Amino acid sequence: MPQTTSPQTVRSLYRRLLRELPTTPPTSPIPRSSAHRSTAHQKLSSPSLLQQQLRSTFSSPSTATNSNSKAQLQMAEQAIQYVQAQRMYATLIERYNPGMGMSEEERVRLTARKVGMDLPPEFSR
C-alpha cells in the first residue's frame, strides 16, 4: 500500500471496488452465461444504492486526519481483496460442483447416463 493518499490512489481504489461489484444481484446458484451479463455502461448508467454510497464516500472531501484516511484506504484495499477472494471461491464452487444448479430428476438422469443407462419414461395418467 503506498504511503501517499494521492487523488490517483483514491481513484484507483474506487475503480477497483466498482469492478468487483456484481452487475446484477445473483438470484440463483445457477451460473449465468456471459450473454446475460451487464456491460460497464449499463452499470454506470443506473448505479445501485451501494454504488451511489461508494461514489459519495470517495468523492466527498476528507475532513479526517491523514492517518484516519490512510486507515480508510487500507480498509478499502482489504475489502477489494475480500471480494476478489469471494468471487474466486464462487468460481471454484461452480467448477467443481457442476450439478449444483440442477433439479434432482436431472441429476439422477445424468448419473444414470454416466454408467450407460437410460431411465425409463415416467408413467403419466
C-alpha positions in Angstrom: 0.0 0.0 0.0 1.5 3.3 -1.0 2.2 5.8 1.8 0.7 8.8 0.0 -3.1 9.3 -0.3 -3.0 11.0 -3.7 -6.1 11.5 -5.7 -4.9 8.9 -8.2 -4.6 6.3 -5.4 -8.1 7.1 -4.2 -9.5 7.0 -7.8 -7.7 3.7 -8.4 -9.3 2.1 -5.3 -12.7 3.4 -6.2 -12.5 1.9 -9.7 -11.2 -1.4 -8.4 -14.2 -1.5 -6.0 -16.6 -0.8 -8.8 -15.1 -3.5 -11.0 -15.6 -6.1 -8.2 -19.2 -5.3 -7.6 -21.7 -7.6 -9.2 -23.6 -6.1 -12.2 -26.8 -7.6 -11.0 -27.7 -9.3 -7.8 -27.5 -13.1 -8.0 -30.9 -14.7 -7.9 -30.0 -18.3 -8.1 -26.9 -20.5 -7.7 -27.1 -21.4 -11.5 -24.2 -19.6 -13.3 -25.2 -17.0 -15.8 -23.9 -17.1 -19.3 -21.8 -14.3 -20.5 -24.6 -13.1 -22.8 -26.7 -12.2 -19.8 -24.1 -10.0 -18.0 -24.4 -6.3 -18.0 -21.8 -4.1 -19.6 -19.9 -1.4 -17.8 -22.0 1.3 -19.5 -25.2 -0.3 -18.0 -23.6 -0.5 -14.6 -22.8 3.2 -14.5 -26.0 4.5 -16.2 -28.2 3.1 -13.4 -26.0 2.7 -10.3 -27.2 0.7 -7.4 -27.6 2.1 -3.9 -24.2 0.6 -2.9 -22.5 2.2 -5.9 -24.1 5.6 -5.1 -22.9 5.3 -1.5 -19.3 4.4 -2.6 -19.3 7.4 -5.0 -20.4 9.8 -2.3 -17.9 8.4 0.1 -15.0 8.6 -2.3 -16.0 12.0 -3.8 -16.5 13.8 -0.5 -13.5 15.8 0.7 -11.8 14.1 3.6 -12.2 16.1 6.8 -10.5 13.4 8.8 -6.9 13.3 9.8 -4.3 11.9 7.4 -3.8 8.8 9.5 -7.5 8.2 9.5 -7.7 8.5 5.7 -4.8 6.0 5.4 -6.7 3.6 7.6 -9.8 4.0 5.5 -7.8 3.4 2.3 -6.3 0.2 3.9 -9.8 -0.9 4.8 -10.9 -0.3 1.2 -7.9 -2.4 -0.1 -8.9 -5.2 2.3 -12.5 -5.0 1.1 -11.3 -5.4 -2.5 -9.1 -8.4 -1.6 -12.1 -10.0 0.2 -14.5 -9.5 -2.7 -11.9 -10.9 -5.1 -11.4 -14.0 -2.9 -15.2 -14.5 -2.7 -15.5 -14.3 -6.5 -12.8 -16.9 -6.9 -14.5 -19.1 -4.3 -17.8 -18.9 -6.1 -16.0 -19.7 -9.4 -14.3 -22.8 -7.9 -17.6 -24.0 -6.3 -19.3 -23.8 -9.7 -16.4 -25.5 -11.5 -16.1 -28.5 -9.1 -19.8 -28.9 -8.4 -21.3 -28.8 -11.8 -24.7 -30.4 -10.8 -25.3 -27.8 -8.1 -27.9 -25.9 -10.0 -29.7 -29.0 -11.4 -33.0 -30.4 -10.3 -33.0 -33.8 -8.6 -34.5 -35.5 -11.6 -31.9 -34.1 -14.0 -29.1 -35.1 -11.6 -30.4 -38.7 -11.4 -30.9 -38.9 -15.2 -27.3 -37.7 -15.8 -25.9 -40.0 -13.2 -27.6 -43.0 -14.9 -26.2 -41.8 -18.3 -22.7 -41.9 -16.8 -22.9 -45.6 -16.3 -24.6 -46.3 -19.7 -28.2 -46.5 -18.6 -31.3 -44.6 -19.8 -34.1 -44.1 -17.3 -37.5 -45.4 -18.4 -40.1 -42.8 -19.3 -42.3 -41.8 -16.3 -45.9 -43.0 -16.2 -48.4 -40.2 -16.5 -52.2 -40.5 -16.2 
